[in-house]
Amino acid sequence: MNAIRFRRAAVAVAAAAVLPLSLTACGGDGKADAASDKAATSAPAMDESTPAADDGATTDGPFGPACASVPKDGAGSFDGMAKDPVATAASNNPALSTLVTAVKKAGLVDTLNNAENITVFAPTNDAFAKIPKADLDKVLEATLTKILTYHVVGQKLTPEQLENGSYDTLEKSGLTTAGSGDEYKVNGTSNVVCGNVPTANATVYIVDTVLMPK
């Protein structure tokens, strides 16, 4: 009888020892599941109203309708012009060939290329074509340097600085700028058609009308 009681007691002790181990194992699985559920519920839900991640787009680059005609690659592209000083960069843009000819005639290539941190308002070929030929010939002979240096400001200007600005030029008289977004005017008449173009030493704003000093 005593032997039977001893065996029953031994079985009970063994069962008691095994039970906590089973509970511990089950409890571990439950905690893992709970942690998984909590992580799932705490993760931000994505729906149609959630803004998409920024893909790196920026408004700091060139802007304006005439920018579409700039070559996509090569020395005349935006990347190519960014590597060269401003007079050299302009010479690689076919739309600025008249300006480049005028700059060479006035002997200003080195002046512009060696200047630091300037802004150039660069008239297109069409801008020069607006001037009657007889008048243009007089300009090229008499006041070319004065006119060209009037298109240069001795600091780099951002588009924000063009919104309502007044700046002295290398010609020593001032010009004004106004506008916002992608639309700016210089002296109230000349439109920026491709702006914020970087070169190695200057920021270029291509304009559709030649600026005349007072």
Solvent accessible surface area in square Angstrom, and as a share of the most:
residue,aa,sasa,rsa
1,M,155,0.69
2,N,119,0.61
3,A,59,0.46
4,I,71,0.36
5,R,146,0.53
6,F,149,0.62
7,R,139,0.51
8,R,173,0.63
9,A,54,0.42
10,A,51,0.40
11,V,103,0.59
12,A,61,0.48
13,V,103,0.59
14,A,57,0.44
15,A,59,0.46
16,A,63,0.49
17,A,64,0.49
18,V,89,0.51
19,L,106,0.53
20,P,72,0.46
21,L,131,0.65
22,S,51,0.33
23,L,114,0.57
24,T,98,0.57
25,A,64,0.49
26,C,89,0.53
27,G,35,0.34
28,G,39,0.37
29,D,96,0.50
30,G,40,0.38
31,K,156,0.66
32,A,62,0.48
33,D,88,0.46
34,A,59,0.46
35,A,62,0.48
36,S,70,0.45
37,D,89,0.46
38,K,149,0.63
39,A,63,0.49
40,A,75,0.58
41,T,114,0.66
42,S,83,0.54
43,A,60,0.47
44,P,119,0.75
45,A,89,0.69
46,M,146,0.65
47,D,86,0.45
48,E,184,0.82
49,S,96,0.62
50,T,47,0.27
51,P,115,0.72
52,A,99,0.77
53,A,96,0.74
54,D,123,0.64
55,D,128,0.66
56,G,60,0.58
57,A,82,0.63
58,T,94,0.54
59,T,129,0.75
60,D,107,0.56
61,G,25,0.24
62,P,48,0.30
63,F,23,0.10
64,G,21,0.20
65,P,109,0.68
66,A,34,0.26
67,C,16,0.10
68,A,83,0.64
69,S,90,0.58
70,V,10,0.06
71,P,54,0.34
72,K,177,0.75
73,D,113,0.58
74,G,50,0.48
75,A,57,0.44
76,G,7,0.07
77,S,4,0.03
78,F,53,0.22
79,D,112,0.58
80,G,10,0.10
81,M,6,0.03
82,A,40,0.31
83,K,161,0.68
84,D,36,0.19
85,P,41,0.26
86,V,5,0.03
87,A,12,0.09
88,T,52,0.30
89,A,1,0.01
90,A,14,0.10
91,S,56,0.36
92,N,49,0.25
93,N,9,0.04
94,P,98,0.62
95,A,44,0.34
96,L,4,0.02
97,S,57,0.37
98,T,44,0.25
99,L,11,0.06
100,V,17,0.10
101,T,87,0.51
102,A,1,0.01
103,V,10,0.05
104,K,129,0.54
105,K,115,0.49
106,A,25,0.20
107,G,56,0.54
108,L,18,0.09
109,V,48,0.28
110,D,98,0.51
111,T,71,0.41
112,L,15,0.08
113,N,31,0.16
114,N,116,0.59
115,A,26,0.20
116,E,141,0.63
117,N,88,0.45
118,I,6,0.03
119,T,0,0.00
120,V,10,0.06
121,F,0,0.00
122,A,2,0.01
123,P,0,0.00
124,T,18,0.10
125,N,46,0.23
126,D,106,0.55
127,A,0,0.00
128,F,7,0.03
129,A,79,0.61
130,K,121,0.51
131,I,26,0.13
132,P,85,0.53
133,K,151,0.64
134,A,68,0.53
135,D,66,0.34
136,L,27,0.14
137,D,61,0.32
138,K,137,0.58
139,V,22,0.13
140,L,46,0.23
141,E,134,0.60
142,A,83,0.64
143,T,58,0.34
144,L,10,0.05
145,T,67,0.39
146,K,89,0.38
147,I,6,0.03
148,L,8,0.04
149,T,22,0.13
150,Y,2,0.01
151,H,4,0.02
152,V,3,0.02
153,V,3,0.02
154,G,49,0.47
155,Q,76,0.34
156,K,83,0.35
157,L,2,0.01
158,T,63,0.37
159,P,19,0.12
160,E,117,0.52
161,Q,70,0.31
162,L,0,0.00
163,E,77,0.34
164,N,143,0.73
165,G,11,0.11
166,S,87,0.56
167,Y,35,0.13
168,D,109,0.57
169,T,7,0.04
170,L,70,0.35
171,E,28,0.13
172,K,175,0.74
173,S,34,0.22
174,G,34,0.33
175,L,2,0.01
176,T,70,0.41
177,T,5,0.03
178,A,51,0.39
179,G,30,0.29
180,S,70,0.45
181,G,55,0.53
182,D,87,0.45
183,E,138,0.62
184,Y,9,0.03
185,K,87,0.37
186,V,0,0.00
187,N,50,0.26
188,G,53,0.51
189,T,95,0.55
190,S,0,0.00
191,N,52,0.27
192,V,8,0.04
193,V,26,0.15
194,C,0,0.00
195,G,0,0.00
196,N,23,0.12
197,V,2,0.01
198,P,57,0.36
199,T,10,0.06
200,A,57,0.44
201,N,18,0.09
202,A,1,0.01
203,T,15,0.09
204,V,10,0.06
205,Y,0,0.00
206,I,8,0.04
207,V,0,0.00
208,D,33,0.17
209,T,36,0.21
210,V,12,0.07
211,L,4,0.02
212,M,89,0.40
213,P,22,0.14
214,K,215,0.91
